[in-house]
Amino acid sequence: MYRKWMCVTENRKNEPSMAALPMAVGSVLGGVAMDRLGRKTTNLLICVPFVLGWTAVSMATGVNGVYAGRLLTGLCTGLLGPPTAVYIAEVTEQRYRGAALAMISFSVSAGILAVHTMGTFLGWRLVSALCSVVPFTGYALIWFTPESPVWLREDEDRRRRRLRAADHRDNRPPPPEVDAQSPPPAAVKPTARQCFGRPSFLGPLAVLSAFFFVQQFSGVNAVAFYSVTLLKRVGPDLNEYHCTMALDVIRLAVSVLACGLTKRYGRRPLAVVSAVGTCASLLCLAASVRDPGAQATGNVAVQAIPAPAATASLTPVLSIVAYMVFVNIGLVPLPWIMSGEMFPGYCRELGSGLSTCFGFFMFYTVIQISPYLLTNIGTSMTFYIFGTVSGVGALFLYLCLPETKNKSMEDTT
């Protein structure tokens, strides 16, 4: 993926952008599906097109077949986001919920490392075929998991309302399971339009959307995609495959660390520390690169090199490593964690779907505009912009982000 993104400035019809936009669409559909079908059933159904998508990529005879497969897998990735976060939040004990939700980020990091490792030694068709085994295995494992008790209660309430409504129309006495001794059904869930009129829905949606904006415009994907090229400029003899795998190992190790940190520390202090550290590392990275003579080739991003001083040559490397550490302990996992925690029960599916949809749309936007920024204003200025967004984001998160650690799903809302 890193190597493909490096060619974005030459050809914007790349694989990451092909998959990113369907992720946004899939997030909304995933929120609707888990409300209608349940968390478990939705996850089971998503596994089927996931297998088909990777199979289509592995069997593609042309670029259109690869695009079709990536569109399908991108859609499934978006579909998977809301029901996964909500299910984990609803079935996990309060004190373990943060660490369990942080496992999502860990799983993504482990998957990236595994795919890049396989891609180093195996052909892309075989790697795609092996990727199709993961959702196939996931289907078998999900089959034996229980449904979320929250959704089961909601489904039971809907069933009771239907029975009561049918009995009322037919003037029949209520059956034993819905007699006077049965607990009354919960209030009917408001419609999407009604949710948008409630501050308890709009507040978390606004905060999470801003959190996703800070996450993506702190360069979480742009810096990662460009970091291998930057490291190659530091040491021309470095192997790009080994650089990619080294960064993947760092990301995976920090993801493990994040699981422990989210269990021990609150969401807000962790988010603020992550944003401040990300800001500092990006500003150091911006100060350590320059863009000489790029107009000759018309591509500033490719020509960007570190400052020539010997004492400064190590600065970009340390800055990238520091960036990978700070951004992955908070800004990367926390928005996804809190998308399953912050919304009230009456709109949890809608809120999670819309907030993650916005996050994926920001991801798409960043990977589309980053080549223009790198080309037209230079690498250094682009990193200054990303660092500024992180710094302003730290202040916003300190002032506005609610704390959800060790709180029940009702208390967090």
C-alpha positions as CSV (number, residue, x, y, z in Angstrom):
1,M,0.0,0.0,0.0
2,Y,2.8,2.4,0.8
3,R,4.5,1.8,-2.6
4,K,1.2,2.4,-4.4
5,W,0.5,5.6,-2.5
6,M,3.9,6.9,-3.5
7,C,2.7,7.0,-7.0
8,V,-0.3,9.1,-6.2
9,T,1.3,12.3,-7.5
10,E,1.6,10.6,-10.9
11,N,-1.7,8.8,-10.9
12,R,-4.5,9.7,-8.5
13,K,-6.6,6.7,-9.5
14,N,-4.9,4.6,-6.8
15,E,-6.0,1.7,-4.7
16,P,-6.4,3.5,-1.3
17,S,-8.8,6.1,-2.7
18,M,-10.8,3.4,-4.6
19,A,-11.5,1.7,-1.2
20,A,-11.8,4.8,1.0
21,L,-15.1,6.3,-0.3
22,P,-17.1,3.0,-0.1
23,M,-16.0,2.8,3.5
24,A,-17.9,5.9,4.3
25,V,-21.0,4.6,2.5
26,G,-20.6,1.2,4.3
27,S,-20.5,2.9,7.7
28,V,-24.0,4.3,7.4
29,L,-25.3,1.0,6.0
30,G,-23.7,-0.9,8.9
31,G,-25.4,1.3,11.4
32,V,-28.8,0.7,9.8
33,A,-28.2,-3.1,9.5
34,M,-27.2,-3.7,13.1
35,D,-30.3,-1.9,14.3
36,R,-32.6,-4.0,12.1
37,L,-30.7,-7.4,12.1
38,G,-28.7,-7.3,15.2
39,R,-24.9,-7.0,15.8
40,K,-24.1,-10.6,15.4
41,T,-26.1,-11.2,12.2
42,T,-24.7,-8.0,10.6
43,N,-21.2,-9.2,11.2
44,L,-22.0,-12.6,9.8
45,L,-23.4,-11.2,6.6
46,I,-20.5,-8.8,6.1
47,C,-18.1,-11.8,6.0
48,V,-19.7,-13.1,2.8
49,P,-19.0,-10.1,0.4
50,F,-15.6,-9.7,2.2
51,V,-14.6,-13.2,0.9
52,L,-16.0,-12.4,-2.5
53,G,-14.1,-9.1,-2.7
54,W,-10.7,-10.6,-2.0
55,T,-11.4,-13.5,-4.3
56,A,-12.3,-11.1,-7.1
57,V,-8.9,-9.3,-6.5
58,S,-7.0,-12.6,-6.6
59,M,-8.7,-13.7,-9.8
60,A,-8.7,-10.4,-11.6
61,T,-7.5,-10.5,-15.2
62,G,-7.3,-6.7,-15.5
63,V,-7.2,-3.5,-13.5
64,N,-11.0,-3.2,-13.5
65,G,-11.3,-6.5,-11.7
66,V,-8.9,-5.3,-9.0
67,Y,-10.9,-2.1,-8.7
68,A,-14.2,-4.0,-8.4
69,G,-12.7,-6.2,-5.7
70,R,-11.2,-3.2,-3.8
71,L,-14.5,-1.4,-3.9
72,L,-16.3,-4.4,-2.4
73,T,-13.7,-4.9,0.3
74,G,-13.8,-1.1,1.1
75,L,-17.5,-1.2,1.4
76,C,-17.2,-4.2,3.8
77,T,-14.6,-2.4,5.9
78,G,-17.0,0.5,6.4
79,L,-19.9,-1.9,7.1
80,L,-17.8,-3.6,9.8
81,G,-16.9,-0.5,11.7
82,P,-20.1,0.5,13.6
83,P,-21.3,-3.0,14.6
84,T,-17.9,-4.1,15.8
85,A,-17.4,-1.0,18.0
86,V,-21.0,-1.1,19.4
87,Y,-20.9,-4.9,20.0
88,I,-17.7,-4.8,21.9
89,A,-18.9,-1.8,24.0
90,E,-22.2,-3.5,24.8
91,V,-20.8,-6.9,25.8
92,T,-17.6,-5.9,27.6
93,E,-17.3,-5.2,31.3
94,Q,-16.8,-1.5,32.1
95,R,-13.2,-1.8,33.3
96,Y,-12.1,-3.9,30.3
97,R,-14.1,-2.0,27.6
98,G,-11.4,0.5,26.7
99,A,-8.7,-2.2,26.2
100,A,-11.2,-4.4,24.3
101,L,-12.1,-1.6,21.9
102,A,-8.4,-0.7,21.5
103,M,-8.0,-4.2,20.2
104,I,-9.6,-3.0,17.0
105,S,-6.7,-0.8,16.3
106,F,-4.3,-3.6,17.3
107,S,-6.0,-5.9,14.9
108,V,-5.7,-3.4,12.0
109,S,-2.0,-2.9,12.8
110,A,-1.4,-6.7,12.9
111,G,-3.2,-7.1,9.6
112,I,-1.2,-4.4,7.9
113,L,2.1,-6.0,9.2
114,A,1.0,-9.5,8.1
115,V,-0.1,-8.3,4.6
116,H,3.1,-6.3,4.1
117,T,5.2,-9.2,5.2
118,M,3.4,-11.6,2.8
119,G,3.7,-9.0,0.0
120,T,7.4,-8.9,0.5
121,F,7.8,-12.6,-0.3
122,L,4.7,-13.7,-2.1
123,G,2.8,-12.6,-5.2
124,W,-0.2,-10.2,-4.9
125,R,-2.7,-12.8,-6.2
126,L,-1.7,-15.3,-3.5
127,V,-1.7,-12.6,-0.8
128,S,-5.3,-11.6,-1.9
129,A,-6.4,-15.2,-1.8
130,L,-4.9,-15.6,1.7
131,C,-6.7,-12.4,2.8
132,S,-10.0,-14.0,1.8
133,V,-9.4,-16.8,4.4
134,V,-9.6,-14.2,7.2
135,P,-13.3,-13.2,6.8
136,F,-14.1,-16.9,6.0
137,T,-12.6,-17.9,9.4
138,G,-14.3,-14.9,11.0
139,Y,-17.7,-16.2,9.9
140,A,-17.1,-19.5,11.6
141,L,-15.9,-17.8,14.8
142,I,-18.7,-15.2,14.9
143,W,-21.3,-18.0,14.5
144,F,-20.5,-19.2,18.1
145,T,-20.6,-15.7,19.7
146,P,-23.7,-14.5,21.6
147,E,-25.9,-11.7,20.4
148,S,-25.6,-8.4,22.2
149,P,-27.9,-8.4,25.2
150,V,-28.8,-4.7,24.5
151,W,-30.1,-5.5,21.1
152,L,-31.9,-8.6,22.4
153,R,-33.8,-6.4,24.8
154,E,-34.6,-3.9,22.1
155,D,-35.8,-6.7,19.8
156,E,-37.9,-8.2,22.6
157,D,-39.5,-4.8,23.2
158,R,-40.3,-4.4,19.5
159,R,-41.9,-7.9,19.5
160,R,-44.0,-7.0,22.5
161,R,-45.2,-3.8,20.9
162,R,-46.2,-5.7,17.7
163,L,-48.1,-8.3,19.8
164,R,-49.9,-5.6,21.8
165,A,-50.7,-3.7,18.7
166,A,-52.1,-6.8,17.0
167,D,-54.2,-7.7,20.1
168,H,-55.5,-4.2,20.3
169,R,-56.7,-4.3,16.7
170,D,-58.4,-7.7,17.1
171,N,-59.8,-7.0,20.6
172,R,-58.1,-10.1,22.0
173,P,-56.7,-10.5,25.5
174,P,-52.9,-10.3,25.7
175,P,-51.1,-13.6,25.5
176,P,-49.3,-14.9,28.7
177,E,-45.9,-13.6,27.7
178,V,-47.2,-10.0,27.4
179,D,-49.8,-10.0,30.2
180,A,-50.1,-7.4,32.9
181,Q,-47.3,-9.0,34.9
182,S,-44.8,-8.5,32.1
183,P,-42.6,-5.5,32.2
184,P,-43.9,-2.8,29.9
185,P,-42.0,-2.3,26.6
186,A,-39.5,0.4,26.4
187,A,-40.3,3.6,24.7
188,V,-40.3,3.5,20.9
189,K,-37.0,4.5,19.4
190,P,-37.2,8.0,17.8
191,T,-36.7,8.3,14.0
192,A,-33.5,9.7,12.5
193,R,-35.2,13.0,12.0
194,Q,-36.2,13.1,15.6
195,C,-32.7,12.2,16.7
196,F,-31.3,15.3,14.9
197,G,-33.5,17.4,17.1
198,R,-32.1,16.1,20.4
199,P,-28.9,17.7,22.0
200,S,-28.0,14.3,23.5
201,F,-27.5,13.0,20.0
202,L,-26.1,16.2,18.3
203,G,-23.5,16.8,21.0
204,P,-21.6,13.5,20.8
205,L,-22.0,13.5,17.0
206,A,-20.3,17.0,16.7
207,V,-17.5,16.1,19.2
208,L,-16.7,12.8,17.5
209,S,-16.8,14.3,14.0
210,A,-14.3,16.9,15.1
211,F,-12.2,14.2,16.7
212,F,-12.2,12.3,13.4
213,F,-11.2,15.5,11.6
214,V,-8.3,16.0,13.9
215,Q,-7.3,12.4,13.5
216,Q,-7.2,12.5,9.8
217,F,-5.8,16.0,9.3
218,S,-3.0,15.3,11.7
219,G,-1.6,13.3,8.7
220,V,-2.3,9.8,10.2
221,N,-2.4,8.3,6.7
222,A,-0.5,10.9,4.6
223,V,2.6,10.8,6.8
224,A,2.5,7.0,7.0
225,F,2.4,6.7,3.3
226,Y,5.2,9.2,2.7
227,S,7.4,8.1,5.5
228,V,9.1,5.3,3.6
229,T,10.1,7.8,0.8
230,L,11.4,10.2,3.5
231,L,13.5,7.4,5.1
232,K,14.9,6.5,1.7
233,R,16.1,10.1,1.4
234,V,17.8,9.8,4.8
235,G,19.6,6.6,3.7
236,P,19.4,5.9,0.0
237,D,20.7,2.4,0.6
238,L,17.7,1.5,2.8
239,N,15.4,-1.2,1.5
240,E,11.9,0.2,1.1
241,Y,10.4,-3.2,2.0
242,H,12.3,-3.4,5.2
243,C,11.4,0.3,6.0
244,T,7.8,-0.5,5.6
245,M,7.9,-3.6,7.8
246,A,9.9,-1.7,10.5
247,L,7.2,1.0,10.6
248,D,4.6,-1.7,10.8
249,V,6.3,-3.3,13.7
250,I,6.4,0.0,15.5
251,R,2.7,0.6,14.8
252,L,1.9,-2.9,16.1
253,A,4.0,-2.5,19.3
254,V,2.3,0.9,20.0
255,S,-1.1,-0.6,19.4
256,V,-0.3,-3.2,22.1
257,L,0.8,-0.3,24.4
258,A,-2.4,1.6,23.6
259,C,-4.5,-1.4,24.9
260,G,-2.9,-1.1,28.3
261,L,-3.0,2.7,28.4
262,T,-6.7,2.9,27.6
263,K,-7.3,0.5,30.5
264,R,-5.2,2.5,32.9
265,Y,-5.8,6.1,31.8
266,G,-8.9,8.1,30.8
267,R,-9.8,8.8,27.2
268,R,-9.4,12.6,27.5
269,P,-5.9,12.8,29.0
270,L,-4.7,10.1,26.6
271,A,-6.2,12.0,23.6
272,V,-4.6,15.3,24.7
273,V,-1.2,13.8,25.3
274,S,-1.4,12.0,21.9
275,A,-2.4,15.2,20.1
276,V,0.4,17.3,21.7
277,G,3.0,14.7,21.0
278,T,1.8,14.3,17.4
279,C,2.0,18.1,17.0
280,A,5.6,18.3,18.4
281,S,6.8,15.4,16.2
282,L,5.2,16.8,13.1
283,L,6.7,20.3,13.6
284,C,10.2,18.7,14.1
285,L,9.7,16.7,11.0
286,A,8.6,19.8,9.0
287,A,11.7,21.7,10.3
288,S,14.0,18.9,9.2
289,V,13.1,18.7,5.6
290,R,13.5,21.1,2.7
291,D,12.2,21.3,-0.9
292,P,15.1,22.2,-3.2
293,G,14.8,22.6,-6.9
294,A,11.5,20.7,-7.1
295,Q,10.1,23.0,-9.8
296,A,12.4,21.3,-12.3
297,T,10.4,18.2,-12.1
298,G,7.1,19.7,-11.0
299,N,6.9,17.4,-8.0
300,V,7.9,18.9,-4.7
301,A,6.9,15.8,-2.7
302,V,9.3,13.5,-4.4
303,Q,12.2,16.0,-4.3
304,A,11.8,16.7,-0.6
305,I,15.0,15.7,1.3
306,P,16.3,16.1,4.8
307,A,18.5,19.1,5.7
308,P,22.1,18.3,4.8
309,A,23.7,18.9,8.2
310,A,25.0,15.7,9.7
311,T,23.5,16.4,13.1
312,A,20.1,17.0,11.5
313,S,20.1,13.8,9.3
314,L,18.8,11.7,12.1
315,T,16.0,14.2,13.0
316,P,13.5,13.0,10.3
317,V,13.9,9.4,11.4
318,L,13.4,10.2,15.1
319,S,10.5,12.5,14.2
320,I,8.7,9.8,12.2
321,V,9.2,7.2,14.9
322,A,8.0,9.7,17.6
323,Y,5.0,10.5,15.3
324,M,4.1,6.8,14.9
325,V,4.3,6.4,18.7
326,F,2.2,9.4,19.7
327,V,-0.4,9.2,17.0
328,N,-1.1,5.5,17.6
329,I,-1.5,5.8,21.4
330,G,-4.5,8.1,21.1
331,L,-5.6,9.8,17.9
332,V,-5.8,6.6,16.0
333,P,-7.7,4.2,18.3
334,L,-9.8,6.6,20.5
335,P,-12.3,8.0,17.9
336,W,-13.2,4.4,17.0
337,I,-13.4,3.4,20.7
338,M,-15.6,6.3,21.6
339,S,-17.9,5.8,18.6
340,G,-19.3,2.8,20.5
341,E,-19.5,4.6,23.9
342,M,-20.7,8.1,23.5
343,F,-24.2,7.8,22.0
344,P,-27.4,7.1,24.0
345,G,-29.1,3.8,23.5
346,Y,-31.9,5.3,21.4
347,C,-29.5,6.4,18.7
348,R,-26.3,4.4,19.2
349,E,-26.6,2.7,15.8
350,L,-27.3,5.9,13.9
351,G,-24.6,7.9,15.8
352,S,-21.9,5.3,15.4
353,G,-22.7,4.9,11.7
354,L,-22.7,8.6,10.9
355,S,-19.6,9.4,13.0
356,T,-17.5,6.6,11.4
357,C,-18.9,7.6,8.0
358,F,-17.5,11.1,8.6
359,G,-14.2,9.6,9.7
360,F,-13.8,7.5,6.5
361,F,-14.8,10.5,4.4
362,M,-12.1,12.5,6.0
363,F,-9.7,9.7,5.3
364,Y,-10.7,9.8,1.6
365,T,-10.4,13.6,1.6
366,V,-6.9,13.6,3.1
367,I,-5.4,11.1,0.6
368,Q,-6.9,13.0,-2.2
369,I,-5.6,16.4,-1.3
370,S,-2.3,15.4,0.2
371,P,-0.6,15.0,-3.2
372,Y,-1.7,18.5,-4.1
373,L,-0.4,19.9,-0.9
374,L,2.9,18.1,-1.2
375,T,3.3,19.2,-4.8
376,N,2.2,22.8,-4.6
377,I,3.2,24.1,-1.1
378,G,6.0,21.5,-0.3
379,T,6.6,18.8,2.2
380,S,7.7,21.0,5.0
381,M,4.7,23.3,4.8
382,T,2.3,20.3,4.5
383,F,3.7,18.9,7.8
384,Y,3.4,22.3,9.4
385,I,-0.3,22.3,8.5
386,F,-0.8,18.8,9.9
387,G,1.1,19.7,13.1
388,T,-1.0,22.9,13.6
389,V,-4.2,20.9,13.2
390,S,-2.9,18.5,15.9
391,G,-2.0,21.3,18.2
392,V,-5.4,23.0,17.9
393,G,-7.0,19.6,18.2
394,A,-5.3,19.1,21.5
395,L,-6.9,22.2,22.9
396,F,-10.3,21.2,21.5
397,L,-10.1,17.7,23.0
398,Y,-9.1,19.1,26.4
399,L,-12.1,21.4,26.5
400,C,-14.8,19.3,24.8
401,L,-14.1,15.6,24.9
402,P,-16.1,13.8,27.6
403,E,-14.6,11.1,29.8
404,T,-16.1,7.6,29.2
405,K,-13.6,5.4,31.0
406,N,-15.1,3.0,33.6
407,K,-18.6,4.4,33.0
408,S,-21.7,2.4,32.2
409,M,-23.2,2.8,28.7
410,E,-26.0,4.8,30.3
411,D,-23.6,7.0,32.3
412,T,-21.4,7.8,29.3
413,T,-24.3,9.5,27.5
